[in-house]
């Protein structure tokens, strides 16, 4: 019996692992040939280091903007529930697009129904001869031919058969198709001799056996893949209604005193842009913004012209003070360092969701995956709970923490010999592990995870 694949979960500090593992896996090489020739021992060493390093803990505390009436602070579960309710006030917008492979990844905004039975006629599954099964003897006279384009238009009689192509229309009266290889042609190919015993109904696909007229083939809210696009093309559907993708602007907040470009924030913005792209969104790089109220207000107004979700990376306490001085209907209170700030307001009468993420990449990465991505999926027509949730086995122990709630950045991989990808894939976290108060996990424990980088 084939063994079932299991998931191994490695808990690690992203930054430390990147620095240590790159010396094993030649991460800095620019040669594709060199990357392809990474020895297996290097990958094993990289994995061993990641599974033993002390994990980085990211505490989560969410503080809202007072414009939506949220309490001063609340749990992650409460935050997600309130964001879910808030997102429902703004139903996703739809548009009609041409059916092509460019719509892969889009979300269907209306059910696709069968406009007729599928197949619309009785169809042969092989090249052969259509016959009447319940007849004595094995000899049949060939009286015609039937294809999908030109069906045989008469009723087949006892002792007769019709040559038929794969996909051809089975003539009235016939109830079985015999493949070519199971017959012998006689009398100058005017008759056949059936050499193999068959069952009634063999090699025939009955009308409506795949779908009945009016049956829903692809449901509203389904994410379109290549199979769905091929089905639409096969059905002759040239246009479908899909939900518009929500737009997101990502900007970095610079230090107001020096007004100098912060390399750290710039790097984090670039990485977050890539993370949004991995999740299927098309983020807009809004660049850097001064912490001066008038300058940031102008930048937010520009961003609101392009996107309904605005993400700011920077010092949350300072950003709070700046936004409070603006002439915008967005207010933030009760900020604690390293918290995630989410709220809703309006800029020039345009509804926006404003999200402030910490300066450090790991907590910003957690905040984006836990809060922003579910929100954007809802605005784009998908369910709020459409994260990729799996179960896996820990490869290291997670000690009890005094904090009420933490997220661990983790790496998840299949354990049954699935080949490794590029070395970079081994150096980054691709999942989140949420722990509860006073919880301790041992190596080998099965835990629930949220898969983040799933491409």
C-alpha positions as CSV (number, residue, x, y, z in Angstrom):
1,X,0.0,0.0,0.0
2,X,1.3,3.4,-1.0
3,X,2.3,5.5,2.1
4,X,0.3,8.7,2.6
5,X,2.3,12.0,2.2
6,X,2.7,13.9,5.4
7,X,3.6,17.5,6.1
8,X,6.6,18.4,8.1
9,X,6.6,21.8,9.9
10,X,9.8,23.6,10.7
11,X,9.7,26.6,13.1
12,X,12.4,29.1,12.6
13,X,13.5,32.7,12.6
14,X,13.3,33.9,9.0
15,X,16.2,36.4,9.2
16,X,18.7,34.2,11.0
17,X,17.9,31.2,8.8
18,X,18.4,33.3,5.7
19,X,21.8,34.4,6.8
20,X,23.0,31.0,8.0
21,X,21.4,28.8,5.3
22,X,22.7,30.8,2.3
23,X,26.3,29.6,3.0
24,X,25.0,26.0,2.5
25,X,22.8,26.5,-0.5
26,X,24.6,29.0,-2.6
27,X,21.7,31.4,-2.5
28,X,23.8,34.3,-3.8
29,X,24.9,32.6,-7.0
30,X,23.6,34.3,-10.2
31,X,24.2,31.2,-12.3
32,X,21.1,29.1,-13.1
33,X,23.5,26.1,-13.7
34,X,25.1,26.6,-10.3
35,X,21.7,26.7,-8.6
36,X,20.6,23.6,-10.4
37,X,23.8,21.8,-9.2
38,X,23.2,22.5,-5.5
39,X,24.3,19.3,-3.7
40,X,21.8,17.4,-1.7
41,X,23.9,17.6,1.5
42,X,23.7,21.4,1.3
43,X,19.9,21.3,1.3
44,X,20.0,18.8,4.2
45,X,22.2,21.1,6.2
46,X,19.9,24.0,5.4
47,X,16.9,22.1,6.7
48,X,18.8,20.9,9.8
49,X,19.6,24.4,10.7
50,X,16.1,25.6,10.2
51,X,14.6,22.9,12.4
52,X,16.9,23.6,15.4
53,X,17.1,27.4,15.5
54,X,15.2,29.2,18.2
55,X,11.8,30.3,16.8
56,X,10.9,34.0,16.4
57,X,7.7,34.9,18.2
58,X,5.4,37.5,16.8
59,X,2.9,38.8,19.3
60,X,-0.4,40.0,17.8
61,X,-2.5,42.8,19.2
62,X,-4.9,44.6,16.9
63,X,-6.1,48.2,17.4
64,X,-8.8,49.7,15.2
65,X,-9.7,53.0,13.8
66,X,-12.4,54.5,15.8
67,X,-14.5,55.5,12.7
68,X,-16.0,52.0,12.7
69,X,-16.8,51.9,16.4
70,X,-14.4,49.0,17.2
71,X,-13.3,48.6,20.9
72,X,-9.9,49.8,21.8
73,X,-8.3,46.4,21.5
74,X,-9.6,42.9,20.7
75,X,-8.6,39.4,19.9
76,X,-7.5,38.1,16.5
77,X,-10.8,36.1,16.2
78,X,-12.9,39.2,17.1
79,X,-10.8,41.3,14.7
80,X,-11.4,38.9,11.8
81,X,-15.1,38.6,12.6
82,X,-15.5,42.4,12.6
83,X,-13.5,42.8,9.4
84,X,-15.7,40.1,7.8
85,X,-18.8,42.0,8.8
86,X,-17.3,45.3,7.6
87,X,-16.3,43.8,4.2
88,X,-19.9,42.7,3.6
89,X,-20.9,46.4,3.5
90,X,-19.0,46.7,0.3
91,X,-20.1,43.9,-2.1
92,X,-17.5,43.0,-4.8
93,X,-18.0,44.7,-8.2
94,X,-18.2,42.7,-11.3
95,X,-17.5,43.1,-15.0
96,X,-17.9,41.0,-18.2
97,X,-14.7,39.7,-19.8
98,X,-13.9,37.6,-22.9
99,X,-13.2,34.0,-22.2
100,X,-9.5,33.3,-22.7
101,X,-6.6,31.9,-20.6
102,X,-5.9,35.4,-19.4
103,X,-8.9,35.1,-17.0
104,X,-7.2,32.2,-15.1
105,X,-7.1,33.3,-11.4
106,X,-10.2,35.5,-11.7
107,X,-13.3,34.8,-9.6
108,X,-16.6,34.0,-11.3
109,X,-19.4,36.4,-10.5
110,X,-22.3,34.4,-11.8
111,X,-23.2,30.7,-12.1
112,X,-22.4,29.0,-15.4
113,X,-25.3,26.7,-16.3
114,X,-25.6,24.1,-19.0
115,X,-27.7,25.6,-21.8
116,X,-28.5,22.1,-23.1
117,X,-27.9,18.5,-22.1
118,X,-24.2,17.5,-22.1
119,X,-23.7,15.7,-24.4
120,X,-26.6,16.9,-26.4
121,X,-26.9,13.6,-28.2
122,X,-25.9,9.9,-27.7
123,X,-22.2,9.8,-28.5
124,X,-19.9,7.0,-29.5
125,X,-16.7,6.7,-27.4
126,X,-14.7,4.8,-30.1
127,X,-14.4,4.3,-33.8
128,X,-16.4,1.3,-34.7
129,X,-19.9,0.1,-35.6
130,X,-23.2,0.9,-34.0
131,X,-25.4,-2.3,-33.6
132,X,-28.6,-3.6,-32.0
133,X,-27.4,-5.8,-29.1
134,X,-30.3,-8.1,-28.7
135,X,-30.0,-10.0,-31.9
136,X,-28.9,-13.6,-32.6
137,X,-25.9,-14.1,-34.8
138,X,-22.7,-12.1,-35.2
139,X,-22.9,-10.9,-38.8
140,X,-24.2,-7.4,-39.6
141,X,-24.7,-5.5,-42.9
142,X,-23.1,-2.0,-43.1
143,X,-25.9,0.4,-44.2
144,X,-24.3,3.8,-43.6
145,X,-22.0,6.0,-41.7
146,X,-22.4,8.4,-38.8
147,X,-20.2,11.3,-37.6
148,X,-20.7,14.2,-35.2
149,X,-21.1,16.6,-38.2
150,X,-23.2,14.2,-40.4
151,X,-25.3,11.8,-38.4
152,X,-27.0,8.7,-39.9
153,X,-30.6,9.9,-40.3
154,X,-32.5,6.6,-40.4
155,X,-33.6,4.0,-37.8
156,X,-31.2,1.0,-37.7
157,X,-32.9,-2.3,-38.3
158,X,-32.1,-5.9,-37.2
159,X,-29.1,-7.3,-39.0
160,X,-27.8,-3.9,-39.8
161,X,-24.9,-1.8,-38.5
162,X,-23.6,1.7,-39.0
163,X,-20.0,2.7,-39.2
164,X,-19.4,5.4,-36.6
165,X,-16.5,7.7,-35.6
166,X,-15.3,8.6,-32.1
167,X,-17.7,11.3,-31.0
168,X,-20.2,10.5,-33.7
169,X,-24.0,10.4,-33.2
170,X,-25.3,7.0,-32.3
171,X,-28.2,6.3,-34.7
172,X,-31.7,5.6,-33.5
173,X,-32.3,2.0,-32.7
174,X,-28.7,1.2,-31.9
175,X,-27.8,0.4,-28.3
176,X,-24.2,-0.7,-28.5
177,X,-21.0,0.2,-30.3
178,X,-18.4,-2.4,-31.2
179,X,-14.8,-1.1,-31.7
180,X,-13.1,-1.7,-35.1
181,X,-10.5,-4.0,-33.6
182,X,-13.3,-6.4,-32.4
183,X,-14.8,-7.1,-35.9
184,X,-13.7,-8.6,-39.2
185,X,-14.8,-6.9,-42.5
186,X,-16.3,-9.3,-45.0
187,X,-17.8,-9.2,-48.5
188,X,-15.8,-6.2,-49.9
189,X,-16.4,-4.3,-46.6
190,X,-20.2,-4.5,-46.9
191,X,-20.6,-6.7,-43.8
192,X,-18.9,-7.3,-40.5
193,X,-18.3,-10.3,-38.3
194,X,-18.3,-9.5,-34.6
195,X,-15.5,-11.5,-32.9
196,X,-15.8,-10.5,-29.3
197,X,-18.8,-10.7,-27.0
198,X,-20.1,-7.3,-25.8
199,X,-22.5,-5.9,-23.2
200,X,-25.5,-3.7,-24.0
201,X,-24.7,0.0,-23.9
202,X,-21.0,-0.4,-24.3
203,X,-19.0,2.5,-25.7
204,X,-22.0,4.9,-25.7
205,X,-22.2,8.1,-23.7
206,X,-25.9,8.8,-23.2
207,X,-27.5,12.2,-23.7
208,X,-27.3,14.3,-20.6
209,X,-25.0,11.8,-18.8
210,X,-22.5,14.6,-17.9
211,X,-25.0,17.4,-17.2
212,X,-28.6,18.2,-17.7
213,X,-29.9,21.4,-19.1
214,X,-29.9,24.1,-16.5
215,X,-27.5,22.3,-14.2
216,X,-24.8,24.6,-12.6
217,X,-21.4,23.7,-14.0
218,X,-19.3,26.3,-12.3
219,X,-20.6,28.1,-9.2
220,X,-20.5,31.8,-8.5
221,X,-17.4,32.5,-6.4
222,X,-15.3,29.8,-8.0
223,X,-11.7,30.7,-8.9
224,X,-11.1,30.0,-12.6
225,X,-8.4,27.6,-13.5
226,X,-7.3,26.1,-16.8
227,X,-9.9,23.3,-16.4
228,X,-12.7,25.8,-16.0
229,X,-11.6,27.9,-19.0
230,X,-11.4,24.8,-21.2
231,X,-14.9,23.9,-20.1
232,X,-16.2,27.3,-21.0
233,X,-14.5,27.1,-24.4
234,X,-16.0,23.6,-24.9
235,X,-19.4,24.9,-24.1
236,X,-19.0,27.7,-26.6
237,X,-19.3,30.4,-24.0
238,X,-17.4,33.5,-25.2
239,X,-18.0,35.9,-22.3
240,X,-18.4,35.5,-18.5
241,X,-19.0,37.8,-15.6
242,X,-16.1,38.0,-13.1
243,X,-15.4,40.0,-10.0
244,X,-13.1,43.0,-10.2
245,X,-9.8,42.5,-8.4
246,X,-9.4,44.9,-5.5
247,X,-6.5,47.2,-5.8
248,X,-3.9,47.8,-3.0
249,X,-1.3,50.6,-2.7
250,X,1.7,50.0,-0.5
251,X,3.8,52.9,0.8
252,X,6.6,53.4,3.3
253,X,6.4,56.2,5.9
254,X,9.7,58.0,6.3
255,X,11.2,59.6,9.4
256,X,9.8,63.2,9.7
257,X,12.9,64.6,11.3
258,X,15.5,63.5,8.7
259,X,13.1,62.9,5.8
260,X,15.8,60.5,4.5
261,X,15.1,57.3,2.6
262,X,14.9,54.4,5.0
263,X,16.6,51.4,3.5
264,X,14.8,49.1,5.9
265,X,11.3,50.3,5.1
266,X,12.1,50.4,1.4
267,X,13.3,46.7,1.5
268,X,10.2,45.7,3.5
269,X,7.9,47.4,1.0
270,X,9.6,45.6,-1.9
271,X,9.2,42.3,-0.1
272,X,5.6,43.0,0.7
273,X,4.9,43.9,-2.9
274,X,6.3,40.5,-3.9
275,X,4.2,38.7,-1.2
276,X,1.0,40.4,-2.5
277,X,1.9,39.2,-6.0
278,X,2.4,35.7,-4.8
279,X,-1.1,35.7,-3.4
280,X,-2.5,36.7,-6.8
281,X,-3.0,40.4,-6.3
282,X,-1.6,43.3,-8.3
283,X,-0.2,45.7,-5.8
284,X,0.7,49.3,-6.6
285,X,4.0,50.6,-5.3
286,X,3.1,54.0,-3.8
287,X,6.7,54.7,-2.9
288,X,7.8,56.7,0.2
289,X,5.8,59.3,2.1
290,X,7.0,62.0,4.4
291,X,5.6,61.9,8.0
292,X,4.6,65.5,7.6
293,X,0.7,65.6,7.9
294,X,0.1,67.6,4.7
295,X,2.5,65.5,2.6
296,X,1.1,62.2,3.9
297,X,-2.5,63.4,3.4
298,X,-1.7,64.3,-0.2
299,X,-0.1,60.9,-0.8
300,X,-3.1,59.1,0.8
301,X,-5.4,61.1,-1.5
302,X,-3.4,60.0,-4.5
303,X,-3.4,56.4,-3.4
304,X,-7.2,56.5,-2.8
305,X,-7.6,57.4,-6.5
306,X,-6.0,54.0,-7.5
307,X,-6.9,51.6,-4.7
308,X,-9.5,50.8,-2.1
309,X,-6.9,49.2,0.3
310,X,-3.9,51.3,1.4
311,X,-1.1,49.7,3.3
312,X,1.4,51.9,5.2
313,X,4.7,50.5,6.6
314,X,6.4,52.3,9.4
315,X,6.4,53.4,13.0
316,X,2.8,52.9,14.1
317,X,2.9,55.4,17.0
318,X,4.2,58.2,14.7
319,X,1.8,57.3,11.9
320,X,-1.1,57.5,14.4
321,X,-0.2,61.1,15.4
322,X,0.2,62.2,11.8
323,X,-3.2,60.8,10.7
324,X,-4.9,62.4,13.6
325,X,-3.8,65.8,12.2
326,X,-5.2,65.2,8.8
327,X,-8.4,66.4,7.4
328,X,-9.5,62.8,6.6
329,X,-12.3,60.8,8.1
330,X,-10.0,58.2,9.5
331,X,-8.9,58.1,13.1
332,X,-6.6,55.7,15.0
333,X,-6.4,55.3,18.8
334,X,-4.9,53.0,21.4
335,X,-1.8,52.1,19.4
336,X,0.8,49.8,21.0
337,X,4.2,49.2,19.3
338,X,4.3,46.2,16.9
339,X,0.5,46.0,16.7
340,X,-1.4,45.8,13.5
341,X,-3.8,48.7,12.8
342,X,-6.8,48.3,10.5
343,X,-9.8,50.5,9.9
344,X,-12.2,51.9,7.5
345,X,-12.8,55.5,6.5
346,X,-13.1,57.8,3.5
347,X,-10.7,59.9,1.5
348,X,-12.3,62.5,-0.7
349,X,-15.6,60.6,-0.4
350,X,-13.9,57.4,-1.6
351,X,-14.3,54.4,0.8
352,X,-10.9,53.0,1.8
353,X,-9.5,50.4,4.1
354,X,-6.3,51.7,5.7
355,X,-3.9,49.2,7.1
356,X,-0.7,50.1,9.1
357,X,1.9,47.4,9.4
358,X,5.0,47.3,11.6
359,X,8.4,48.2,10.3
360,X,9.8,44.7,10.8
361,X,9.1,42.3,7.9
362,X,8.1,39.2,10.0
363,X,5.2,40.8,11.9
364,X,4.2,42.8,8.8
365,X,4.2,39.4,6.9
366,X,1.9,37.9,9.6
367,X,-0.4,40.9,9.6
368,X,-0.8,40.8,5.8
369,X,-1.6,37.1,5.8
370,X,-3.9,37.0,8.8
371,X,-5.9,40.2,8.1
372,X,-5.3,41.9,4.8
373,X,-5.4,38.9,2.4
374,X,-8.7,37.6,3.7
375,X,-10.2,41.1,3.5
376,X,-9.0,41.5,-0.1
377,X,-10.2,38.1,-1.1
378,X,-13.7,39.0,0.2
379,X,-13.6,42.3,-1.7
380,X,-12.7,40.2,-4.8
381,X,-15.6,37.8,-4.5
382,X,-13.9,35.0,-2.6
383,X,-14.9,33.8,0.9
384,X,-13.3,35.5,3.9
385,X,-12.2,32.1,5.2
386,X,-10.5,31.1,1.9
387,X,-7.0,30.7,3.5
388,X,-5.2,27.5,2.7
389,X,-5.5,25.6,6.0
390,X,-3.7,22.3,6.5
391,X,-2.4,20.0,9.3
392,X,1.2,19.0,9.7
393,X,3.7,17.4,12.1
394,X,6.2,19.6,14.0
395,X,9.8,18.8,13.7
396,X,10.8,20.8,16.8
397,X,9.4,21.7,20.1
398,X,7.5,25.0,20.6
399,X,7.9,26.1,24.3
400,X,5.1,27.7,26.4
401,X,5.1,31.4,26.1
402,X,3.8,34.0,28.7
403,X,2.1,36.0,25.9
404,X,-1.6,35.4,25.3
405,X,-1.3,34.8,21.6
406,X,1.6,34.4,19.1
407,X,2.1,33.5,15.6
408,X,5.2,31.5,14.5
409,X,6.6,31.9,11.1
410,X,7.2,28.3,9.9
411,X,8.2,26.3,6.8
412,X,6.0,23.5,5.6
413,X,7.1,20.8,3.2
414,X,6.0,17.3,2.0
415,X,8.1,14.6,3.7
416,X,7.9,11.7,1.3
417,X,10.8,12.5,-1.1
418,X,9.3,15.4,-3.0
419,X,12.2,17.1,-4.8
420,X,13.4,20.5,-3.5
421,X,12.9,23.6,-5.4
422,X,15.3,26.5,-5.6
423,X,17.4,27.2,-2.6
424,X,15.4,30.3,-1.8
425,X,12.3,28.1,-1.3
426,X,14.1,26.4,1.6
427,X,15.1,29.7,3.2
428,X,11.8,31.3,3.7
429,X,8.7,30.6,5.8
430,X,5.7,29.6,3.8
431,X,3.2,29.1,6.6
432,X,1.9,30.5,9.9
433,X,1.4,28.5,13.2
434,X,-1.0,30.1,15.7
435,X,-0.5,29.2,19.3
436,X,-2.8,29.8,22.3
437,X,-2.2,30.8,25.9
438,X,-0.1,28.3,28.0
439,X,0.2,26.0,25.0
440,X,3.3,23.8,24.4
441,X,3.9,21.7,21.3
442,X,6.3,18.8,21.1
443,X,8.2,17.5,18.1
444,X,5.8,15.2,16.1
445,X,2.6,16.9,17.3
446,X,0.0,17.5,14.7
447,X,-0.8,21.3,14.4
448,X,-3.1,23.4,12.3
449,X,-1.3,25.8,10.0
450,X,-2.1,28.5,7.4
451,X,-0.2,28.0,4.1
452,X,0.8,31.4,2.9
453,X,3.2,31.1,-0.1
454,X,1.3,28.4,-2.0
455,X,2.6,29.0,-5.5
